[in-house]
Amino acid sequence: MAQNSADGTAAAYEEALQGLGRALTELRRQRGAPSFDRIRVRGVKLFGEKGACAKATQSKVFSGRQFISLDKLIWLVLTLLSWDENGMEYQLFERRHVPPTVLEPWRQQWFALDALRAARRGRVTEAEDTAPAHIPDTDAAVSPLDSQPTLRDVPPLPRKDRRPLISRAQEGRVREHSRLDYEWFSAQVYGSTSNVKILDICSDLFGPQFSERFFRGVRSATENGARVQILLLGPDSFAISLLSHEEGESSADIRRDIMRNLRTLYSLARRLGEDSRPLFEVRLCSTPLGMTLYRWGDRSLVSFPALGRPSGNGVQLEVVAKSAFGAFVEQGFDELWLRSTPLERFTHAPVTLVDSAGGRREFSCRFVVVEYCVYVTGPDLLSYMAGHRFDQLSVYSAVSGGSAGACELIVVDDESDLHASLIQHFAEKYDASAAAFVWLRPRAAGGVQ
């Protein structure tokens, strides 16, 4: 699995730099492919000379051959966004018109690239190829890992205390892997007794080929007290529209891949024992970090794929989690984790019904969102509604962690086009069918709709 290299981080840095170039090239194509001269003239007109890129610099950046500062990258992105998809200029374009969620993926990709740029200045250890460790196929078998990778120790570079963390990233030992071997990683998870962390857009690890082996690893790790944290990109995130797969995969395809992952993870969580289940957490973030993380114990695999590129196919850097480089990645993960949403809030909406006599019933309903409207379904909810007059029910609900608000219950006509659309959305989200849906229409202030 491992690839002998005197400088693995250098190869990963070059790949990440080319990935940024490809992402910029795709954005340029989507905006009518303006020439480098037009980009410079337009950018200087809108934002001034600060951060402006010369024609020669643009050529190198877009071809993945030159690193630029963050302000220059944002200057390029904003300038490209000042054209529409037909290459027409927005006459009154201003930076404040660009949502923060549009720029954040570019910022995060730059931070990841800058960390890798710092790390490549360090020395990279060499290691012999090791066969994947074995996970027992039977539930009863429990054994240590058959093999562990060995590293040739290399003294860290002298530390300069005044340098920021990102500039000291080269001090840890780094080992290069040509790809992410999911079977091998599952084996490392199996033997873990502490942290397991995964950060990705979506992952083949949770696909049909590897999910069972991963589940056995998770069950063993959580039984040993390890905490498992999985952070994926939310399928309804705006960032999905920015992802461009080199193989031509559309945003809808990416969303379906994430949904399949989430259904698998939800099923795996339900199969864990009562003591293990609280240690297994899945959350959704709205912004990709620009890097991927697969951690077990005190070691991590880190990669820097281009936006939308499958992470497992690229170079993986194995680092010590407590090294400067590892700590930088961990910090990014932890910050995203705090801003993320639990999987349960994506799969179920809390609904509270209060009748005229003060009787209170709590429901946890599956739901879909279509054009910003929330539609819920569930046999318990529908049965309860059938026995009560709607005008005698007070309804409260909060979706995706928002504050609970008063709603009205409106049953969707089962012969309408909307109903057919809801069935399709529900099947895509849950891989299941539903016969009836109820719109939770928010009540306007003062009770007037």
C-alpha positions in Angstrom: 0.0 0.0 0.0 2.8 2.4 0.9 4.9 4.1 -1.7 8.6 4.5 -1.1 9.4 8.2 -1.5 12.1 10.6 -0.4 9.5 13.4 -0.4 5.9 12.2 -0.3 4.6 15.5 0.8 6.1 17.2 -2.3 4.1 14.9 -4.5 0.9 15.5 -2.5 1.5 19.3 -2.6 1.9 19.3 -6.4 -1.3 17.3 -6.7 -3.2 19.7 -4.4 -1.7 22.7 -6.3 -2.9 21.2 -9.6 -6.3 20.5 -8.0 -6.7 24.2 -7.2 -5.7 25.0 -10.8 -8.4 22.6 -12.1 -11.0 24.1 -9.8 -10.2 27.6 -11.0 -10.2 26.5 -14.6 -13.6 25.0 -14.2 -15.0 28.2 -12.6 -13.5 30.2 -15.4 -15.2 27.9 -17.9 -18.5 28.3 -16.2 -18.2 32.1 -16.5 -17.7 32.2 -20.2 -13.9 31.5 -20.2 -12.7 35.1 -20.2 -9.1 35.7 -21.2 -6.4 36.4 -18.6 -6.2 40.0 -19.9 -10.0 40.5 -19.4 -9.8 39.0 -15.9 -7.0 41.4 -14.9 -8.8 44.5 -16.3 -12.1 43.5 -14.8 -10.6 42.7 -11.4 -8.6 45.9 -11.2 -11.7 47.9 -12.1 -13.8 46.2 -9.4 -11.3 45.7 -6.6 -8.2 47.7 -7.4 -4.6 46.7 -7.7 -4.3 45.0 -4.3 -4.3 41.3 -4.8 -4.4 41.7 -8.6 -2.7 38.9 -10.7 -0.7 39.6 -13.8 -1.4 37.6 -16.9 1.7 35.4 -16.5 0.8 34.7 -12.9 -2.7 33.7 -13.9 -1.4 31.3 -16.5 0.7 29.5 -14.0 -2.0 29.4 -11.3 -4.7 28.0 -13.6 -2.3 25.3 -14.9 -1.4 24.3 -11.3 2.2 25.5 -11.4 2.3 28.4 -9.0 1.1 29.0 -5.4 -0.5 32.4 -4.7 -1.5 34.2 -1.5 -5.0 34.0 -0.1 -5.9 37.6 -1.1 -4.9 36.9 -4.7 -7.0 33.7 -4.8 -10.0 35.5 -3.5 -9.4 38.3 -6.0 -9.4 35.8 -8.8 -12.5 34.0 -7.6 -14.5 37.2 -7.0 -13.5 38.6 -10.4 -14.6 35.4 -12.2 -17.9 35.5 -10.2 -18.5 39.0 -11.7 -19.5 37.3 -15.0 -22.7 35.2 -15.3 -22.8 31.8 -16.9 -23.1 33.4 -20.3 -20.0 35.4 -19.9 -21.9 38.7 -19.4 -20.7 41.2 -16.8 -22.8 42.0 -13.8 -22.9 45.8 -14.0 -23.4 46.4 -10.3 -21.4 43.5 -8.9 -20.1 44.0 -5.4 -18.3 41.6 -3.1 -21.2 41.8 -0.5 -23.4 40.1 -3.1 -21.4 36.9 -2.8 -22.7 34.6 0.0 -19.9 33.6 2.5 -20.7 29.9 1.6 -19.4 30.5 -1.9 -16.0 31.8 -0.8 -15.5 29.5 2.2 -14.6 26.3 0.1 -11.9 28.3 -1.7 -10.5 29.6 1.6 -10.4 26.2 3.1 -8.7 24.7 0.0 -6.1 27.4 0.2 -5.5 26.8 3.9 -5.0 23.1 3.3 -2.7 23.8 0.4 -0.7 26.2 2.5 -0.3 23.6 5.3 0.9 21.0 2.7 3.3 23.6 1.3 4.8 24.1 4.7 4.9 20.3 5.4 6.8 19.5 2.2 9.8 21.4 3.5 10.3 18.6 6.0 11.8 15.2 5.4 9.6 12.3 4.6 10.2 8.9 6.0 10.5 5.8 3.9 8.6 2.6 4.8 8.3 -0.8 3.2 4.9 -1.9 1.8 2.8 -3.7 4.3 -0.1 -6.1 3.6 -3.5 -5.0 4.9 -4.2 -6.0 8.5 -6.9 -8.7 9.0 -10.3 -8.2 10.5 -11.9 -11.4 11.8 -14.9 -12.4 9.7 -16.7 -14.0 12.6 -18.4 -12.0 15.3 -16.9 -14.1 18.0 -13.3 -13.8 17.0 -11.3 -11.1 18.7 -7.6 -10.7 17.9 -5.0 -8.0 17.6 -4.0 -6.7 14.2 -1.9 -9.1 12.2 0.5 -6.4 11.2 1.4 -2.8 11.9 3.2 -0.4 9.6 6.8 0.4 10.7 8.4 3.7 10.3 12.1 4.7 10.0 12.5 7.4 12.5 13.7 10.7 11.2 14.7 13.5 13.7 12.4 16.5 13.3 13.7 19.8 12.0 14.8 22.4 14.6 11.8 24.2 15.9 11.5 28.0 15.6 9.2 29.0 18.4 8.2 32.3 16.7 6.8 30.6 13.6 3.1 30.1 13.5 1.7 26.5 13.7 1.0 26.2 10.0 4.7 27.0 9.3 5.9 24.3 11.7 3.9 21.5 10.1 6.9 19.8 8.6 8.2 18.7 12.0 6.2 15.4 12.2 7.0 12.2 10.5 5.2 11.7 7.2 4.6 8.5 5.3 3.1 8.4 1.8 0.4 6.0 0.6 -0.5 5.9 -3.1 -4.2 5.6 -2.3 -6.6 5.0 0.6 -7.0 1.3 1.2 -10.4 1.1 2.9 -9.9 -2.5 4.0 -6.6 -1.6 5.6 -8.1 1.4 7.3 -11.0 -0.7 8.7 -8.4 -3.0 10.3 -6.8 0.0 12.0 -10.2 1.0 13.3 -10.7 -2.5 14.6 -7.7 -2.2 16.9 -8.3 1.4 18.1 -8.9 2.2 21.7 -9.1 6.0 21.4 -10.2 8.5 18.7 -11.5 7.5 15.3 -12.3 10.5 13.1 -13.4 10.7 9.4 -13.8 13.8 7.4 -14.9 13.6 3.7 -17.5 14.7 1.3 -18.7 11.1 1.0 -16.7 7.8 1.1 -16.5 4.4 -0.5 -15.7 3.2 3.0 -19.5 3.3 3.7 -20.3 1.6 0.4 -21.4 -2.1 -0.1 -17.9 -3.3 -0.6 -16.4 -2.1 2.7 -19.2 -1.1 5.0 -19.4 -4.5 6.8 -15.7 -4.6 7.5 -15.9 -1.1 8.7 -18.8 -1.9 11.0 -16.8 -4.8 12.6 -14.0 -2.3 13.2 -16.4 0.3 14.7 -18.0 -2.3 17.0 -14.6 -3.5 18.2 -13.3 0.1 18.7 -16.4 1.3 20.6 -16.4 -1.8 22.8 -12.9 -0.8 23.7 -14.1 2.8 24.6 -13.1 4.6 21.4 -15.1 7.5 20.2 -16.0 7.4 16.5 -16.8 10.8 14.8 -17.8 10.9 11.1 -18.3 14.2 9.4 -19.7 14.3 5.9 -20.9 17.1 3.6 -24.6 17.8 4.0 -26.5 16.6 0.9 -28.5 19.9 0.9 -25.4 22.0 1.2 -24.9 24.8 -1.3 -21.3 23.7 -1.6 -22.4 20.7 -3.6 -23.2 22.9 -6.5 -19.5 24.0 -6.6 -18.1 20.5 -6.8 -17.0 19.4 -10.2 -16.0 15.8 -10.7 -13.4 15.1 -13.3 -15.5 12.1 -14.4 -18.4 14.4 -15.1 -20.5 13.5 -12.0 -23.3 16.0 -11.5 -24.3 17.6 -8.3 -27.4 15.3 -8.2 -25.0 12.3 -8.4 -22.9 13.6 -5.6 -26.0 14.2 -3.5 -27.2 10.6 -4.1 -23.8 9.3 -3.1 -23.9 11.2 0.2 -27.5 10.0 0.8 -26.4 6.4 0.3 -23.6 6.9 2.8 -26.0 8.4 5.4 -28.5 5.6 5.0 -25.7 3.0 5.6 -24.3 4.9 8.6 -27.8 5.3 10.1 -28.3 1.5 9.8 -24.9 0.8 11.3 -25.6 3.0 14.3 -28.9 1.1 15.0 -27.0 -2.2 14.9 -24.5 -1.2 17.7 -25.1 -2.2 21.3 -26.6 0.2 23.8 -23.1 0.9 25.3 -21.5 1.5 22.0 -24.1 3.6 20.3 -23.4 6.8 22.2 -19.8 6.6 21.1 -20.7 6.5 17.4 -21.6 10.0 16.0 -22.4 11.1 12.5 -22.7 14.8 11.7 -23.2 16.9 8.6 -21.3 20.1 7.7 -22.2 22.8 5.1 -18.7 23.6 4.0 -16.0 21.2 2.8 -12.6 21.7 4.5 -10.5 21.2 1.4 -8.9 18.1 2.9 -9.9 14.7 4.1 -9.1 13.0 7.3 -9.1 9.3 8.3 -7.8 9.0 11.9 -7.4 6.0 14.1 -5.7 6.2 17.5 -2.7 8.5 17.3 -2.2 8.4 13.5 -4.1 10.0 10.6 -4.3 9.7 6.8 -4.7 13.1 5.2 -5.3 14.0 1.6 -5.9 17.2 -0.4 -8.1 16.3 -3.3 -9.5 18.9 -5.7 -13.1 19.9 -5.1 -15.3 17.0 -5.9 -12.5 14.5 -6.7 -12.9 11.1 -4.9 -10.4 11.4 -2.0 -9.5 7.7 -1.9 -7.8 7.8 -5.3 -5.2 10.3 -4.4 -2.0 10.3 -2.4 -2.6 9.9 1.4 -0.2 11.3 4.0 0.1 9.3 7.2 1.0 11.6 10.0 1.2 11.6 13.8 -2.0 13.2 15.1 -0.1 15.2 17.7 2.5 16.5 15.2 2.2 20.1 14.1 0.8 19.0 10.7 -1.6 16.6 12.4 -2.7 19.2 14.9 -3.5 21.6 12.1 -5.8 19.1 10.5 -7.4 18.2 13.8 -8.1 21.8 14.5 -9.9 22.2 11.2 -12.0 19.0 11.9 -12.9 20.2 15.4 -14.0 23.6 14.2 -16.3 22.0 11.5 -17.6 19.5 14.1 -18.8 22.3 16.4 -20.7 24.0 13.5 -22.2 20.7 12.1 -25.6 19.1 12.4 -26.3 15.7 13.9 -27.5 13.1 11.4 -30.7 12.6 13.5 -31.8 16.1 12.7 -31.4 15.4 9.0 -33.4 12.2 9.1 -36.2 13.1 11.6 -38.2 16.2 12.5 -39.6 16.6 16.0 -43.3 17.4 16.0 -45.4 18.3 19.0 -49.2 18.2 19.0 -51.3 19.7 21.8 -55.0 19.1 21.8 -57.7 21.4 23.2 -57.7 19.6 26.6 -54.0 20.2 27.0 -53.0 16.7 26.0 -49.5 16.6 24.6 -48.0 14.1 22.1 -44.4 14.1 20.8 -43.5 12.6 17.4 -40.3 12.0 15.5 -41.2 12.1 11.8 -39.3 11.4 8.6 -39.5 14.5 6.4 -38.4 16.0 3.1 -37.9 19.7 2.2 -39.1 20.9 -1.2 -38.8 24.5 -2.1 -38.1 25.4 1.5 -41.3 23.8 2.7 -41.2 20.9 5.2 -43.4 17.8 4.6 -43.6 15.1 7.3 -44.9 11.6 7.3 -45.3 8.8 9.8 -48.0 6.2 10.7 -48.2 7.4 14.4 -48.6 11.0 13.4 -51.2 10.3 10.7 -53.2 8.0 13.1 -53.2 10.6 15.8 -54.4 13.3 13.3 -57.2 11.0 12.1 -58.7 11.0 15.6 -58.6 14.8 16.1 -60.0 17.9 14.5 -57.2 20.0 13.1 -58.6 23.2 14.4 -58.3 21.9 17.9 -54.7 21.0 17.6 -51.7 23.3 18.3 -48.7 22.2 16.3 -45.0 22.9 17.0 -41.9 21.8 15.2 -38.2 22.5 14.7 -36.3 21.2 11.7 -32.5 20.9 11.6 -32.1 22.2 15.1 -34.0 25.5 14.7 -36.2 26.9 17.4 -39.6 25.3 17.7 -42.3 27.3 15.9 -46.1 27.1 15.6 -47.3 25.4 12.5 -50.5 24.4 10.7 -51.2 20.9 9.5 -52.1 20.7 5.8 -52.5 17.2 4.2 -51.1 17.0 0.7 -53.6 15.9 -2.0 -52.5 12.4 -3.0 -53.5 13.1 -6.6 -51.5 16.2 -7.0 -48.2 16.7 -8.8 -46.7 17.8 -5.5 -47.5 14.5 -3.9 -45.8 12.7 -6.8 -42.7 14.9 -6.3 -42.7 14.2 -2.5 -42.7 10.5 -3.1 -39.7 10.8 -5.4 -37.8 13.0 -2.9 -38.7 10.7 0.0 -37.5 7.6 -1.9 -34.2 9.3 -2.7 -33.6 10.3 0.9 -34.7 7.1 2.7 -34.8 4.4 0.0 -38.3 3.8 1.2 -41.9 4.6 0.2 -44.5 6.8 1.9 -48.2 7.1 1.1 -49.2 10.4 2.7 -47.5 13.7 3.6 -48.4 16.6 5.8 -47.2 20.1 5.2 -46.0 21.9 8.3 -46.9 25.4 7.2 -45.5 28.0 9.6 -48.0 30.3 11.3 -47.4 34.0 10.7 -47.0 36.2 13.7 -50.3 37.0 15.3 -51.9 33.9 13.8 -52.6 35.6 10.4 -51.3 33.6 7.4 
